[in-house]
Amino acid sequence: MAIEFVGMAPFILLIVAAVWECVLIGYAFSLAGNAADEAARAGAVKGDAECTAVADDHIGGAWGMQAVCDGSGDIYKATVRLKVPVLVPGLNTGLWVDGQGGAAKEKE
C-alpha cells in the first residue's frame, strides 16, 4: 500500500495543482468583472481619473491590472485586464482575463 501511495502521490499533487489553477482563473474573472463595474460607476459620476483610481483600489498589485475607461456616449464603459496567475498571484502565465462594466452617465 505504501508503494502505491508513493506512485500515486505525484498524480494527486498534479490534480490538486490543476484544480487550484482553475480556481485562480475563475477568481481572476470575478475580480476583473467587479473592478470594471465599480470603475464604470465611479467614472460615470467623476470621470476617467476616478475610474482608473477605483479599478486600481479594487485589485492588488500582483495581478498586473490594466484599466481602460471610455466616457463616449451615454454609457460609461470600463474594461479591466488581469494577468492569469500560475498557482499564486505574481507568477503570471502571460494570458489575460478581461472584465467589462458599464454605467449610465450621471449629470451633476
Residue pairs with C-beta under 8 A, 6 or more apart in sequence:
17 87
20 87
21 86
21 87
24 84
24 85
24 87
24 89
25 84
25 97
28 63
28 82
28 84
28 85
28 97
29 97
29 99
31 58
31 59
31 63
31 82
31 99
32 59
32 80
32 81
32 82
32 97
32 98
32 99
33 80
33 99
33 100
33 101
34 58
34 99
35 54
35 55
35 58
35 59
35 65
35 67
35 80
35 99
35 101
36 55
36 67
36 78
36 79
36 80
36 99
36 100
36 101
37 78
37 99
37 101
37 103
38 54
38 55
38 58
38 101
39 51
39 52
39 54
39 55
39 58
39 67
39 69
39 78
39 80
39 101
40 51
40 69
40 76
40 77
40 78
40 101
40 102
40 103
41 54
41 101
41 103
42 50
42 51
42 53
42 54
43 50
43 51
43 54
43 69
43 71
43 76
43 78
43 103
44 76
44 103
44 104
44 105
44 106
45 106
45 108
47 71
48 69
48 71
51 67
51 69
51 76
51 78
52 67
52 69
55 65
55 67
55 69
55 78
55 80
56 65
56 67
59 65
59 80
59 82
60 89
62 85
62 89
62 90
63 82
63 83
63 85
63 89
64 82
64 83
64 92
65 80
65 81
65 82
66 80
66 81
67 78
67 79
67 80
67 81
68 78
68 79
68 81
69 76
69 77
69 78
70 76
70 77
70 78
70 79
71 105
74 104
74 105
75 102
75 103
75 104
75 105
76 102
76 103
76 104
76 105
77 100
77 101
77 102
78 100
78 101
78 102
79 98
79 99
79 100
79 101
80 98
80 99
80 100
80 101
81 96
81 97
81 98
81 99
82 96
82 97
82 99
83 92
83 93
83 94
83 95
83 96
83 97
84 92
84 93
84 95
84 96
84 97
85 91
85 92
85 93
86 92
86 93
